[in-house]
Amino acid sequence: MDKKKKLIGFYDYTVVLTYIGLSISVIGMTQAIAGKFRSAIVCLALSGLCDMFDGKIARSKKNRTDEEKLFGMQIDSLCDVVCFGVFPAMVCWLLGVRGPVGWLLICFYCICSVIRLAFFNVLETKRQQQEDGANKYYHGLPITSMAIVLPLVFMLQVFVSNATFIVALHISLAVVGLLFVVDFKLKKPNNTLLTILVILVAAAVVITILFSNFRVPKWNFPKAGLSDWLRNQLFD
């Protein structure tokens, strides 16, 4: 007879990296709230790095039960909501994506992220009932893409004006959120492409750390929102 569990859930090495990524993102949120955006972006990039390998680690355990597989899948998606849904949206809001347009885009991005993850869970549950191993394609843009996009957009702060930078944040939320829910097949990257992406994000982070002044614009733009600021620029 199996001993009754004292704790709910499954505890083994297959989910440890997912929990580490979640913890890094939570720390990143505290850094963003404190205005330490450089540290927050580093945390987002590191969380994305953890997510890149947690699936490979989970699949290395060959004797997982169906319950363990489903638990791992649900844990991964729930953590992704925090790491690549709420966390980037919070950073964008703190950087100046505000006002009616900003709120709309942040809500749109977060809603699309949970739709994308819920749909993934449905497809992956069905697939695992029919075949083993990892899926070779994504349906829509994976939510972890924001761990690549946001560091690259944040790097723009080094090269462009504050206004252009914040407009880029608005555009990235809209475009990435939309691509979460557009149904297209995207082949999963191989190890070579993953290495290139890691180097690209690492370079963006290094450039940001070395050259960005991390000053959030102090004029009325962040407080008024994008539409109000544009109206003031055009008609005042």
C-alpha positions as CSV (number, residue, x, y, z in Angstrom):
1,M,0.0,0.0,0.0
2,D,1.3,3.4,-1.0
3,K,2.0,5.8,1.9
4,K,-0.2,8.8,2.0
5,K,1.5,11.9,0.8
6,K,2.2,14.7,3.3
7,L,2.5,17.3,0.6
8,I,0.5,17.8,-2.6
9,G,2.4,17.8,-5.9
10,F,5.4,16.0,-7.2
11,Y,8.9,16.7,-6.0
12,D,11.8,15.7,-8.1
13,Y,14.6,17.3,-10.2
14,T,12.3,17.7,-13.3
15,V,10.6,20.9,-11.9
16,V,13.5,22.5,-10.0
17,L,14.7,24.7,-12.9
18,T,11.1,25.9,-13.5
19,Y,10.9,27.0,-9.8
20,I,14.3,28.7,-10.1
21,G,13.1,30.6,-13.1
22,L,9.9,31.7,-11.3
23,S,12.0,32.8,-8.3
24,I,14.3,34.9,-10.5
25,S,11.2,36.6,-12.1
26,V,9.7,37.4,-8.7
27,I,13.1,39.0,-7.7
28,G,13.0,40.8,-11.0
29,M,9.6,42.3,-10.2
30,T,10.9,43.6,-6.9
31,Q,13.8,45.2,-8.8
32,A,11.5,46.8,-11.3
33,I,9.3,48.2,-8.6
34,A,12.4,49.7,-7.0
35,G,13.3,51.3,-10.3
36,K,16.3,49.0,-10.9
37,F,15.3,48.2,-14.5
38,R,18.8,46.9,-15.4
39,S,18.5,44.2,-12.8
40,A,14.9,43.5,-13.8
41,I,15.9,42.9,-17.5
42,V,18.8,40.7,-16.4
43,C,16.3,38.6,-14.3
44,L,13.9,38.3,-17.3
45,A,16.7,37.1,-19.5
46,L,17.9,34.6,-16.9
47,S,14.3,33.3,-16.4
48,G,14.0,32.8,-20.1
49,L,17.3,30.9,-20.0
50,C,15.9,28.6,-17.3
51,D,12.8,28.0,-19.4
52,M,14.9,27.1,-22.4
53,F,16.2,24.0,-20.6
54,D,13.6,23.0,-18.1
55,G,11.7,20.9,-20.7
56,K,14.9,19.1,-21.7
57,I,15.6,18.3,-18.1
58,A,12.0,17.0,-17.5
59,R,12.2,14.7,-20.5
60,S,15.5,13.3,-19.3
61,K,13.5,11.3,-16.7
62,K,12.2,8.4,-18.7
63,N,10.0,6.8,-16.0
64,R,7.7,9.7,-15.4
65,T,4.1,8.7,-14.7
66,D,1.2,10.4,-16.7
67,E,0.4,12.4,-13.5
68,E,4.0,13.6,-13.2
69,K,3.9,14.7,-16.9
70,L,0.7,16.6,-16.5
71,F,1.8,18.2,-13.3
72,G,5.1,19.3,-14.9
73,M,3.1,20.8,-17.9
74,Q,0.7,22.7,-15.6
75,I,3.6,24.0,-13.4
76,D,5.5,25.1,-16.5
77,S,2.5,27.1,-17.8
78,L,1.5,28.6,-14.5
79,C,5.1,29.8,-14.0
80,D,5.2,31.1,-17.5
81,V,2.2,33.3,-16.8
82,V,4.1,35.0,-14.1
83,C,7.6,35.0,-15.7
84,F,6.6,36.1,-19.3
85,G,3.1,37.4,-18.9
86,V,2.8,39.5,-15.7
87,F,6.5,40.3,-15.2
88,P,7.1,41.9,-18.7
89,A,3.7,43.8,-18.5
90,M,4.7,45.2,-15.1
91,V,8.1,46.3,-16.4
92,C,6.5,48.0,-19.4
93,W,4.0,49.8,-17.2
94,L,6.7,51.1,-14.8
95,L,8.7,52.3,-17.8
96,G,5.9,54.4,-19.1
97,V,3.2,52.3,-20.9
98,R,0.3,54.1,-19.2
99,G,-2.9,55.9,-19.9
100,P,-5.9,54.4,-21.7
101,V,-3.8,53.1,-24.6
102,G,-1.1,51.6,-22.2
103,W,-3.7,49.9,-20.0
104,L,-5.4,48.5,-23.1
105,L,-2.2,47.1,-24.5
106,I,-1.0,45.6,-21.1
107,C,-4.4,43.9,-20.6
108,F,-4.4,42.7,-24.2
109,Y,-0.9,41.3,-23.8
110,C,-1.7,39.5,-20.5
111,I,-5.0,38.1,-21.9
112,C,-3.3,36.8,-25.0
113,S,-0.6,35.2,-22.9
114,V,-3.0,33.1,-20.8
115,I,-5.0,32.2,-23.9
116,R,-1.8,31.0,-25.6
117,L,-0.8,28.9,-22.5
118,A,-4.3,27.4,-22.0
119,F,-4.4,26.4,-25.6
120,F,-0.9,24.9,-25.4
121,N,-2.0,22.8,-22.4
122,V,-5.0,21.5,-24.3
123,L,-3.0,20.5,-27.4
124,E,-0.1,19.1,-25.3
125,T,-2.4,17.0,-23.2
126,K,-4.0,15.5,-26.3
127,R,-0.6,15.0,-28.0
128,Q,0.9,13.2,-25.0
129,Q,-2.0,10.7,-25.0
130,Q,-1.0,9.7,-28.6
131,E,2.8,10.1,-28.7
132,D,5.9,10.6,-26.6
133,G,8.8,13.1,-26.8
134,A,8.7,16.8,-27.5
135,N,6.5,18.5,-30.0
136,K,8.5,19.8,-33.0
137,Y,6.4,22.8,-33.7
138,Y,4.8,25.7,-31.8
139,H,1.3,26.9,-32.5
140,G,1.7,30.7,-32.4
141,L,4.6,32.5,-30.9
142,P,5.8,30.9,-27.6
143,I,5.2,33.1,-24.6
144,T,8.9,32.9,-23.6
145,S,9.7,35.0,-26.7
146,M,9.2,38.1,-24.5
147,A,12.4,37.2,-22.7
148,I,14.1,37.9,-26.0
149,V,12.0,40.8,-27.3
150,L,12.0,43.0,-24.2
151,P,15.8,43.0,-23.6
152,L,16.3,43.9,-27.2
153,V,13.7,46.7,-27.0
154,F,15.1,47.9,-23.7
155,M,18.5,48.1,-25.4
156,L,17.0,50.7,-27.7
157,Q,17.1,53.1,-24.8
158,V,20.9,53.4,-25.5
159,F,20.4,54.5,-29.1
160,V,17.1,56.4,-29.4
161,S,15.1,59.1,-27.7
162,N,12.8,58.4,-24.7
163,A,9.7,58.9,-26.8
164,T,10.8,56.5,-29.5
165,F,11.8,53.9,-26.8
166,I,8.4,54.1,-25.1
167,V,6.5,53.9,-28.4
168,A,8.6,50.8,-29.1
169,L,7.4,49.3,-25.8
170,H,3.8,49.9,-26.9
171,I,4.3,48.3,-30.3
172,S,6.1,45.3,-28.8
173,L,3.2,44.5,-26.4
174,A,0.7,44.8,-29.3
175,V,2.7,42.7,-31.8
176,V,3.9,40.0,-29.4
177,G,0.5,39.7,-27.8
178,L,-1.2,39.3,-31.2
179,L,1.4,36.6,-32.3
180,F,0.6,34.6,-29.1
181,V,-2.9,33.9,-30.4
182,V,-2.4,33.9,-34.2
183,D,-2.4,30.2,-35.2
184,F,0.7,29.6,-37.3
185,K,3.2,26.8,-37.1
186,L,6.6,27.7,-35.9
187,K,9.3,25.1,-35.9
188,K,11.1,24.8,-32.6
189,P,14.7,26.1,-32.8
190,N,17.6,23.7,-32.9
191,N,20.6,24.0,-30.6
192,T,22.5,26.2,-33.0
193,L,19.7,28.7,-33.2
194,L,19.1,28.6,-29.5
195,T,22.8,29.4,-29.0
196,I,22.5,32.4,-31.4
197,L,19.5,33.7,-29.5
198,V,21.2,33.4,-26.1
199,I,24.3,35.3,-27.5
200,L,22.0,37.9,-29.0
201,V,20.1,38.5,-25.7
202,A,23.4,38.4,-23.7
203,A,24.8,41.1,-26.0
204,A,21.7,43.2,-25.5
205,V,22.0,42.9,-21.7
206,V,25.7,43.7,-21.8
207,I,25.1,46.8,-23.9
208,T,22.3,47.9,-21.6
209,I,24.4,47.4,-18.5
210,L,27.4,49.3,-19.9
211,F,25.7,52.2,-21.8
212,S,22.1,52.8,-20.7
213,N,21.4,55.5,-18.1
214,F,18.1,53.8,-17.2
215,R,16.3,57.1,-16.7
216,V,12.6,56.8,-16.9
217,P,11.3,59.9,-18.8
218,K,10.2,62.5,-16.4
219,W,8.2,64.7,-18.7
220,N,4.4,64.2,-18.8
221,F,4.5,61.3,-21.2
222,P,4.5,58.4,-18.7
223,K,1.9,59.9,-16.5
224,A,-0.4,61.1,-19.3
225,G,-0.2,58.1,-21.5
226,L,0.8,57.7,-25.1
227,S,-2.4,59.3,-26.7
228,D,-2.3,62.3,-24.4
229,W,1.4,62.9,-25.1
230,L,1.0,62.6,-28.8
231,R,-1.9,65.1,-28.8
232,N,0.1,67.6,-26.8
233,Q,3.1,67.2,-29.2
234,L,0.9,67.7,-32.2
235,F,-1.5,70.5,-31.1
236,D,0.3,72.5,-28.3
